[in-house]
């Protein structure tokens, strides 16, 4: 039971790191949790880590593609980086 809780703690830590944008460290912790879950016969936790790693892969692919389309100005959280003027509303049409 202690091992199961420890693996769950690793998964939670990796989830938090992912939310903070620390994707490489999150992958490291997920990989550790996956190995430990497999070694201790915890298939449900192993499946949870498999899903989390797949979602992390998707997020990294999205970031890479968005970065390409935004000319290298992507912050990793889905927001284009630029000046406040870049995001200001357009002035109303004047007739």
C-alpha positions in Angstrom: 0.0 0.0 0.0 2.9 2.4 0.7 4.3 1.7 -2.7 0.9 2.4 -4.3 0.6 5.7 -2.5 4.2 6.6 -3.5 3.5 5.9 -7.2 0.3 8.0 -6.9 2.3 10.8 -5.4 4.7 10.7 -8.3 1.8 10.9 -10.7 0.4 13.9 -8.9 3.8 15.6 -8.9 4.1 15.0 -12.6 0.6 16.3 -13.2 1.5 19.5 -11.3 4.8 19.9 -13.2 2.8 19.5 -16.4 0.4 22.2 -15.4 3.4 24.5 -14.6 4.9 23.9 -18.0 7.8 21.9 -16.7 7.3 19.2 -19.4 10.7 17.6 -19.4 10.7 17.1 -15.6 7.1 15.9 -15.8 8.1 13.3 -18.3 11.0 12.1 -16.1 8.6 11.7 -13.1 5.9 10.0 -15.2 8.5 7.6 -16.6 9.7 6.8 -13.0 6.1 6.2 -11.9 5.5 4.0 -14.9 8.5 1.8 -14.1 7.6 1.5 -10.4 3.9 0.7 -11.2 5.0 -2.0 -13.6 7.6 -3.4 -11.1 5.0 -3.6 -8.3 2.1 -5.0 -10.3 -0.1 -1.9 -10.3 -1.8 -2.0 -13.7 -4.3 0.7 -13.1 -1.7 3.2 -12.1 0.5 2.0 -15.0 -2.5 2.7 -17.4 -3.0 6.1 -15.8 0.7 7.0 -16.4 0.4 5.7 -20.0 -2.6 8.1 -20.6 -0.7 11.0 -18.9 2.3 10.4 -21.1 0.2 10.3 -24.2 -1.5 13.6 -23.2 2.0 15.1 -22.6 3.1 14.0 -26.1 0.0 15.7 -27.5 0.7 18.9 -25.6 4.3 19.0 -26.7 3.3 18.4 -30.3 0.8 21.2 -30.0 3.4 23.6 -28.5 5.9 22.7 -31.3 3.3 23.3 -34.1 2.0 26.5 -32.5 5.5 27.7 -32.1 6.2 27.2 -35.8 3.0 29.0 -36.8 3.6 31.9 -34.4 7.2 32.5 -35.6 8.9 31.2 -32.5 6.8 33.3 -30.1 4.9 30.7 -28.1 5.0 30.5 -24.3 4.1 26.8 -23.9 0.7 27.6 -22.3 -1.2 28.3 -25.4 -0.6 32.0 -25.5 1.2 33.9 -28.2 3.9 36.2 -26.8 3.8 39.8 -28.0 3.1 43.3 -26.9 -0.2 44.4 -25.4 -0.9 46.2 -28.7 -0.9 42.8 -30.5 -4.0 41.8 -28.5 -5.8 45.1 -28.3 -9.2 45.2 -29.9 -9.5 46.8 -33.3 -10.9 50.3 -33.5 -14.5 50.5 -34.6 -15.2 51.2 -38.2 -15.8 54.9 -39.0 -18.1 55.8 -41.8 
